[in-house]
Amino acid sequence: MNDLIILIPKREADEKWASMDGIIRILRGRINTTILEYPSKNETYLKFEKALSSFLKNKESNVLCFCAGENFSLDNVLSNLKMQHSFNLIYELGDEPQTRHFNQFRASFSDYLFTPDLQCFSYYIGKGKKVIWLNHYCDTNIFFYDETIPRDERLIVTTVGSKRRYALILRLLFGGRFKNQRINPTQSSKYFSQGLIGYQYARYSEITRRIFELGGCKTLVITNKIPEETGIYSLFTPGVDIDFYDGFFDLIRTILRAFIRKERTKQLAENLHKKILNYHTETNRAEDLLRIFK
């Protein structure tokens, strides 16, 4: 198995919790791994390019790059190095579908792509690319059910912000029972474990990362219906491990049912929690990637 070089963005100390870290932690225990931080897009890339080039000169490697959103400087460096050295480039394409327009150039020179979005997967297949549908996951070091946290059976928790659809009206209707705030990621388990319901709204008809993270905290997820083509119904089953709503009035009905039928609510949350731990953790996703590197 070739060595693995992982490229990650330069981050502040309080940002070093991101979901890539869970996968990296597992990969480092399974394969000889080097971590390189690339600069922000406004900084010079000369030092980074020289460092990466020196690694690639010595041996054949797999390069796994985590990059979400626009970074033309990084893309140009990797494109140039692909012409100079022999290595496999695997690009993680971030929060698609909303970032897909940033990924066209990097997809053109990558050897493998992995995307969390099934429709983007189909798009890249149509372009003749080697691509794998690797959905979001729960980093169990960050998102886990904390039994020591009292669960308020009247509480809805979310981090969607005030601009997300229905957030303001839910605040008006449920008052303090609708808790919507930004949190330090290290407090995620404490925050999500305290609520009975986790509210979600997918703006881009995407399978949101929060479904997996809330599920890891054993919280019932209530999210809007999105098209079958997204693959969400192959991952989660309505009325078994998740609840979907179709419009505002259906959302209110679904929330009230969750409050009234608490045994059903707890069972769905339990089912989702088991599914996440069995199929959608950082270990699962690292294993998926290792199949590429072998």
TORKOL-4160 file (C-alpha; in steps of 0.2 Angstrom, whole numbers, padded with zeros to 4 digits, m for minus):
294
<pt num="1" X="0000" Y="0000" Z="0000"/>
<pt num="2" X="0007" Y="0017" Z="m0005"/>
<pt num="3" X="0010" Y="0031" Z="0008"/>
<pt num="4" X="m0004" Y="0043" Z="0010"/>
<pt num="5" X="m0002" Y="0062" Z="0010"/>
<pt num="6" X="m0017" Y="0071" Z="0017"/>
<pt num="7" X="m0020" Y="0089" Z="0013"/>
<pt num="8" X="m0030" Y="0099" Z="0025"/>
<pt num="9" X="m0034" Y="0118" Z="0027"/>
<pt num="10" X="m0025" Y="0129" Z="0039"/>
<pt num="11" X="m0036" Y="0132" Z="0053"/>
<pt num="12" X="m0037" Y="0141" Z="0069"/>
<pt num="13" X="m0036" Y="0131" Z="0085"/>
<pt num="14" X="m0055" Y="0133" Z="0089"/>
<pt num="15" X="m0058" Y="0126" Z="0071"/>
<pt num="16" X="m0048" Y="0110" Z="0073"/>
<pt num="17" X="m0064" Y="0099" Z="0076"/>
<pt num="18" X="m0070" Y="0098" Z="0058"/>
<pt num="19" X="m0077" Y="0082" Z="0052"/>
<pt num="20" X="m0061" Y="0078" Z="0042"/>
<pt num="21" X="m0052" Y="0075" Z="0058"/>
<pt num="22" X="m0062" Y="0059" Z="0063"/>
<pt num="23" X="m0057" Y="0051" Z="0046"/>
<pt num="24" X="m0039" Y="0057" Z="0047"/>
<pt num="25" X="m0038" Y="0049" Z="0065"/>
<pt num="26" X="m0043" Y="0032" Z="0059"/>
<pt num="27" X="m0032" Y="0033" Z="0043"/>
<pt num="28" X="m0017" Y="0037" Z="0053"/>
<pt num="29" X="m0019" Y="0021" Z="0063"/>
<pt num="30" X="m0020" Y="0011" Z="0047"/>
<pt num="31" X="m0008" Y="0018" Z="0035"/>
<pt num="32" X="0009" Y="0028" Z="0034"/>
<pt num="33" X="0002" Y="0045" Z="0034"/>
<pt num="34" X="0009" Y="0063" Z="0032"/>
<pt num="35" X="m0002" Y="0078" Z="0035"/>
<pt num="36" X="0001" Y="0094" Z="0026"/>
<pt num="37" X="m0008" Y="0110" Z="0029"/>
<pt num="38" X="m0011" Y="0121" Z="0014"/>
<pt num="39" X="m0012" Y="0140" Z="0016"/>
<pt num="40" X="m0028" Y="0151" Z="0015"/>
<pt num="41" X="m0032" Y="0156" Z="m0002"/>
<pt num="42" X="m0026" Y="0174" Z="0001"/>
<pt num="43" X="m0008" Y="0167" Z="0006"/>
<pt num="44" X="0007" Y="0162" Z="m0005"/>
<pt num="45" X="0008" Y="0144" Z="m0010"/>
<pt num="46" X="0026" Y="0143" Z="m0014"/>
<pt num="47" X="0032" Y="0135" Z="0002"/>
<pt num="48" X="0017" Y="0123" Z="0002"/>
<pt num="49" X="0020" Y="0118" Z="m0016"/>
<pt num="50" X="0039" Y="0115" Z="m0013"/>
<pt num="51" X="0035" Y="0104" Z="0002"/>
<pt num="52" X="0022" Y="0093" Z="m0006"/>
<pt num="53" X="0034" Y="0092" Z="m0022"/>
<pt num="54" X="0048" Y="0085" Z="m0011"/>
<pt num="55" X="0037" Y="0072" Z="m0004"/>
<pt num="56" X="0031" Y="0066" Z="m0021"/>
<pt num="57" X="0049" Y="0065" Z="m0028"/>
<pt num="58" X="0054" Y="0052" Z="m0017"/>
<pt num="59" X="0040" Y="0038" Z="m0018"/>
<pt num="60" X="0023" Y="0035" Z="m0026"/>
<pt num="61" X="0010" Y="0041" Z="m0015"/>
<pt num="62" X="m0009" Y="0043" Z="m0013"/>
<pt num="63" X="m0014" Y="0061" Z="m0010"/>
<pt num="64" X="m0030" Y="0064" Z="m0001"/>
<pt num="65" X="m0036" Y="0082" Z="m0002"/>
<pt num="66" X="m0050" Y="0090" Z="0009"/>
<pt num="67" X="m0056" Y="0106" Z="0002"/>
<pt num="68" X="m0074" Y="0113" Z="0003"/>
<pt num="69" X="m0077" Y="0128" Z="m0008"/>
<pt num="70" X="m0067" Y="0140" Z="m0019"/>
<pt num="71" X="m0048" Y="0138" Z="m0018"/>
<pt num="72" X="m0040" Y="0142" Z="m0036"/>
<pt num="73" X="m0023" Y="0143" Z="m0028"/>
<pt num="74" X="m0023" Y="0125" Z="m0021"/>
<pt num="75" X="m0031" Y="0119" Z="m0037"/>
<pt num="76" X="m0018" Y="0126" Z="m0048"/>
<pt num="77" X="m0004" Y="0119" Z="m0037"/>
<pt num="78" X="m0011" Y="0102" Z="m0038"/>
<pt num="79" X="m0014" Y="0103" Z="m0056"/>
<pt num="80" X="0004" Y="0108" Z="m0060"/>
<pt num="81" X="0011" Y="0094" Z="m0048"/>
<pt num="82" X="0000" Y="0081" Z="m0057"/>
<pt num="83" X="0010" Y="0085" Z="m0073"/>
<pt num="84" X="0027" Y="0084" Z="m0064"/>
<pt num="85" X="0025" Y="0068" Z="m0053"/>
<pt num="86" X="0016" Y="0052" Z="m0053"/>
<pt num="87" X="0003" Y="0050" Z="m0039"/>
<pt num="88" X="m0015" Y="0047" Z="m0036"/>
<pt num="89" X="m0025" Y="0062" Z="m0031"/>
<pt num="90" X="m0041" Y="0059" Z="m0022"/>
<pt num="91" X="m0052" Y="0074" Z="m0019"/>
<pt num="92" X="m0065" Y="0076" Z="m0006"/>
<pt num="93" X="m0078" Y="0088" Z="m0013"/>
<pt num="94" X="m0085" Y="0096" Z="0002"/>
<pt num="95" X="m0103" Y="0100" Z="0005"/>
<pt num="96" X="m0110" Y="0096" Z="m0012"/>
<pt num="97" X="m0122" Y="0100" Z="m0021"/>
<pt num="98" X="m0120" Y="0118" Z="m0015"/>
<pt num="99" X="m0102" Y="0118" Z="m0019"/>
<pt num="100" X="m0102" Y="0109" Z="m0035"/>
<pt num="101" X="m0098" Y="0124" Z="m0046"/>
<pt num="102" X="m0081" Y="0126" Z="m0037"/>
<pt num="103" X="m0077" Y="0108" Z="m0041"/>
<pt num="104" X="m0077" Y="0107" Z="m0060"/>
<pt num="105" X="m0058" Y="0111" Z="m0062"/>
<pt num="106" X="m0052" Y="0100" Z="m0048"/>
<pt num="107" X="m0063" Y="0086" Z="m0054"/>
<pt num="108" X="m0054" Y="0087" Z="m0071"/>
<pt num="109" X="m0037" Y="0082" Z="m0065"/>
<pt num="110" X="m0041" Y="0071" Z="m0050"/>
<pt num="111" X="m0040" Y="0052" Z="m0051"/>
<pt num="112" X="m0054" Y="0049" Z="m0039"/>
<pt num="113" X="m0068" Y="0060" Z="m0032"/>
<pt num="114" X="m0079" Y="0057" Z="m0017"/>
<pt num="115" X="m0095" Y="0067" Z="m0014"/>
<pt num="116" X="m0108" Y="0066" Z="m0001"/>
<pt num="117" X="m0122" Y="0070" Z="m0014"/>
<pt num="118" X="m0129" Y="0056" Z="m0025"/>
<pt num="119" X="m0135" Y="0068" Z="m0039"/>
<pt num="120" X="m0117" Y="0075" Z="m0040"/>
<pt num="121" X="m0111" Y="0057" Z="m0040"/>
<pt num="122" X="m0121" Y="0054" Z="m0056"/>
<pt num="123" X="m0116" Y="0070" Z="m0064"/>
<pt num="124" X="m0097" Y="0065" Z="m0062"/>
<pt num="125" X="m0101" Y="0048" Z="m0068"/>
<pt num="126" X="m0108" Y="0056" Z="m0084"/>
<pt num="127" X="m0092" Y="0065" Z="m0086"/>
<pt num="128" X="m0082" Y="0049" Z="m0085"/>
<pt num="129" X="m0074" Y="0052" Z="m0068"/>
<pt num="130" X="m0070" Y="0039" Z="m0055"/>
<pt num="131" X="m0081" Y="0044" Z="m0041"/>
<pt num="132" X="m0088" Y="0037" Z="m0025"/>
<pt num="133" X="m0104" Y="0042" Z="m0016"/>
<pt num="134" X="m0097" Y="0044" Z="0002"/>
<pt num="135" X="m0111" Y="0052" Z="0013"/>
<pt num="136" X="m0108" Y="0062" Z="0028"/>
<pt num="137" X="m0105" Y="0054" Z="0045"/>
<pt num="138" X="m0105" Y="0056" Z="0063"/>
<pt num="139" X="m0088" Y="0059" Z="0072"/>
<pt num="140" X="m0091" Y="0050" Z="0088"/>
<pt num="141" X="m0078" Y="0059" Z="0097"/>
<pt num="142" X="m0088" Y="0075" Z="0095"/>
<pt num="143" X="m0106" Y="0069" Z="0093"/>
<pt num="144" X="m0112" Y="0056" Z="0105"/>
<pt num="145" X="m0126" Y="0053" Z="0117"/>
<pt num="146" X="m0121" Y="0059" Z="0134"/>
<pt num="147" X="m0132" Y="0050" Z="0147"/>
<pt num="148" X="m0127" Y="0063" Z="0160"/>
<pt num="149" X="m0136" Y="0077" Z="0152"/>
<pt num="150" X="m0155" Y="0078" Z="0157"/>
<pt num="151" X="m0165" Y="0077" Z="0141"/>
<pt num="152" X="m0179" Y="0090" Z="0141"/>
<pt num="153" X="m0194" Y="0081" Z="0133"/>
<pt num="154" X="m0202" Y="0098" Z="0129"/>
<pt num="155" X="m0186" Y="0105" Z="0119"/>
<pt num="156" X="m0182" Y="0107" Z="0101"/>
<pt num="157" X="m0164" Y="0110" Z="0097"/>
<pt num="158" X="m0156" Y="0116" Z="0081"/>
<pt num="159" X="m0142" Y="0126" Z="0075"/>
<pt num="160" X="m0150" Y="0132" Z="0058"/>
<pt num="161" X="m0149" Y="0151" Z="0062"/>
<pt num="162" X="m0163" Y="0163" Z="0061"/>
<pt num="163" X="m0163" Y="0164" Z="0042"/>
<pt num="164" X="m0167" Y="0146" Z="0039"/>
<pt num="165" X="m0185" Y="0143" Z="0033"/>
<pt num="166" X="m0198" Y="0142" Z="0048"/>
<pt num="167" X="m0185" Y="0146" Z="0061"/>
<pt num="168" X="m0192" Y="0162" Z="0066"/>
<pt num="169" X="m0210" Y="0156" Z="0066"/>
<pt num="170" X="m0205" Y="0141" Z="0076"/>
<pt num="171" X="m0197" Y="0152" Z="0089"/>
<pt num="172" X="m0213" Y="0163" Z="0090"/>
<pt num="173" X="m0224" Y="0147" Z="0092"/>
<pt num="174" X="m0213" Y="0137" Z="0104"/>
<pt num="175" X="m0204" Y="0151" Z="0113"/>
<pt num="176" X="m0190" Y="0144" Z="0124"/>
<pt num="177" X="m0194" Y="0127" Z="0119"/>
<pt num="178" X="m0186" Y="0130" Z="0102"/>
<pt num="179" X="m0167" Y="0132" Z="0105"/>
<pt num="180" X="m0158" Y="0139" Z="0090"/>
<pt num="181" X="m0140" Y="0144" Z="0093"/>
<pt num="182" X="m0123" Y="0143" Z="0087"/>
<pt num="183" X="m0112" Y="0133" Z="0098"/>
<pt num="184" X="m0094" Y="0129" Z="0101"/>
<pt num="185" X="m0091" Y="0112" Z="0092"/>
<pt num="186" X="m0084" Y="0104" Z="0108"/>
<pt num="187" X="m0101" Y="0107" Z="0116"/>
<pt num="188" X="m0111" Y="0098" Z="0103"/>
<pt num="189" X="m0115" Y="0082" Z="0112"/>
<pt num="190" X="m0121" Y="0092" Z="0128"/>
<pt num="191" X="m0131" Y="0104" Z="0117"/>
<pt num="192" X="m0140" Y="0090" Z="0106"/>
<pt num="193" X="m0142" Y="0077" Z="0120"/>
<pt num="194" X="m0153" Y="0089" Z="0130"/>
<pt num="195" X="m0167" Y="0090" Z="0117"/>
<pt num="196" X="m0181" Y="0078" Z="0112"/>
<pt num="197" X="m0181" Y="0084" Z="0094"/>
<pt num="198" X="m0168" Y="0090" Z="0082"/>
<pt num="199" X="m0175" Y="0102" Z="0069"/>
<pt num="200" X="m0167" Y="0102" Z="0051"/>
<pt num="201" X="m0171" Y="0111" Z="0035"/>
<pt num="202" X="m0161" Y="0106" Z="0019"/>
<pt num="203" X="m0160" Y="0122" Z="0009"/>
<pt num="204" X="m0152" Y="0114" Z="m0006"/>
<pt num="205" X="m0162" Y="0097" Z="m0006"/>
<pt num="206" X="m0146" Y="0089" Z="0001"/>
<pt num="207" X="m0144" Y="0076" Z="0014"/>
<pt num="208" X="m0138" Y="0087" Z="0028"/>
<pt num="209" X="m0123" Y="0083" Z="0039"/>
<pt num="210" X="m0133" Y="0087" Z="0055"/>
<pt num="211" X="m0144" Y="0071" Z="0052"/>
<pt num="212" X="m0129" Y="0060" Z="0056"/>
<pt num="213" X="m0123" Y="0071" Z="0070"/>
<pt num="214" X="m0140" Y="0073" Z="0079"/>
<pt num="215" X="m0143" Y="0054" Z="0076"/>
<pt num="216" X="m0126" Y="0051" Z="0085"/>
<pt num="217" X="m0133" Y="0061" Z="0100"/>
<pt num="218" X="m0149" Y="0050" Z="0100"/>
<pt num="219" X="m0160" Y="0064" Z="0096"/>
<pt num="220" X="m0176" Y="0062" Z="0084"/>
<pt num="221" X="m0172" Y="0071" Z="0068"/>
<pt num="222" X="m0187" Y="0080" Z="0059"/>
<pt num="223" X="m0182" Y="0087" Z="0042"/>
<pt num="224" X="m0190" Y="0092" Z="0026"/>
<pt num="225" X="m0194" Y="0080" Z="0012"/>
<pt num="226" X="m0181" Y="0080" Z="m0002"/>
<pt num="227" X="m0182" Y="0071" Z="m0019"/>
<pt num="228" X="m0180" Y="0053" Z="m0020"/>
<pt num="229" X="m0165" Y="0055" Z="m0032"/>
<pt num="230" X="m0154" Y="0061" Z="m0017"/>
<pt num="231" X="m0154" Y="0044" Z="m0010"/>
<pt num="232" X="m0160" Y="0049" Z="0007"/>
<pt num="233" X="m0173" Y="0036" Z="0007"/>
<pt num="234" X="m0160" Y="0022" Z="0004"/>
<pt num="235" X="m0151" Y="0028" Z="0020"/>
<pt num="236" X="m0166" Y="0032" Z="0032"/>
<pt num="237" X="m0184" Y="0026" Z="0033"/>
<pt num="238" X="m0198" Y="0038" Z="0037"/>
<pt num="239" X="m0207" Y="0033" Z="0053"/>
<pt num="240" X="m0194" Y="0021" Z="0058"/>
<pt num="241" X="m0178" Y="0031" Z="0061"/>
<pt num="242" X="m0182" Y="0048" Z="0055"/>
<pt num="243" X="m0197" Y="0060" Z="0052"/>
<pt num="244" X="m0200" Y="0070" Z="0037"/>
<pt num="245" X="m0212" Y="0085" Z="0035"/>
<pt num="246" X="m0219" Y="0092" Z="0019"/>
<pt num="247" X="m0223" Y="0111" Z="0022"/>
<pt num="248" X="m0226" Y="0121" Z="0037"/>
<pt num="249" X="m0242" Y="0114" Z="0043"/>
<pt num="250" X="m0235" Y="0096" Z="0041"/>
<pt num="251" X="m0220" Y="0102" Z="0051"/>
<pt num="252" X="m0231" Y="0108" Z="0066"/>
<pt num="253" X="m0241" Y="0092" Z="0065"/>
<pt num="254" X="m0225" Y="0082" Z="0066"/>
<pt num="255" X="m0218" Y="0091" Z="0080"/>
<pt num="256" X="m0234" Y="0090" Z="0090"/>
<pt num="257" X="m0234" Y="0071" Z="0087"/>
<pt num="258" X="m0216" Y="0070" Z="0093"/>
<pt num="259" X="m0221" Y="0079" Z="0109"/>
<pt num="260" X="m0237" Y="0069" Z="0112"/>
<pt num="261" X="m0231" Y="0051" Z="0107"/>
<pt num="262" X="m0215" Y="0051" Z="0117"/>
<pt num="263" X="m0212" Y="0032" Z="0116"/>
<pt num="264" X="m0213" Y="0033" Z="0097"/>
<pt num="265" X="m0201" Y="0048" Z="0097"/>
<pt num="266" X="m0188" Y="0039" Z="0108"/>
<pt num="267" X="m0189" Y="0023" Z="0098"/>
<pt num="268" X="m0186" Y="0032" Z="0082"/>
<pt num="269" X="m0171" Y="0041" Z="0090"/>
<pt num="270" X="m0165" Y="0025" Z="0096"/>
<pt num="271" X="m0166" Y="0017" Z="0079"/>
<pt num="272" X="m0157" Y="0031" Z="0071"/>
<pt num="273" X="m0143" Y="0031" Z="0084"/>
<pt num="274" X="m0140" Y="0012" Z="0081"/>
<pt num="275" X="m0140" Y="0015" Z="0062"/>
<pt num="276" X="m0127" Y="0029" Z="0064"/>
<pt num="277" X="m0116" Y="0019" Z="0075"/>
<pt num="278" X="m0117" Y="0004" Z="0064"/>
<pt num="279" X="m0115" Y="0012" Z="0047"/>
<pt num="280" X="m0111" Y="0031" Z="0047"/>
<pt num="281" X="m0096" Y="0034" Z="0059"/>
<pt num="282" X="m0079" Y="0041" Z="0055"/>
<pt num="283" X="m0073" Y="0023" Z="0055"/>
<pt num="284" X="m0085" Y="0017" Z="0042"/>
<pt num="285" X="m0080" Y="0032" Z="0030"/>
<pt num="286" X="m0061" Y="0028" Z="0033"/>
<pt num="287" X="m0064" Y="0010" Z="0029"/>
<pt num="288" X="m0072" Y="0016" Z="0013"/>
<pt num="289" X="m0057" Y="0026" Z="0008"/>
<pt num="290" X="m0045" Y="0013" Z="0012"/>
<pt num="291" X="m0053" Y="0002" Z="m0001"/>
<pt num="292" X="m0047" Y="0015" Z="m0014"/>
<pt num="293" X="m0029" Y="0016" Z="m0007"/>
<pt num="294" X="m0026" Y="m0003" Z="m0007"/>
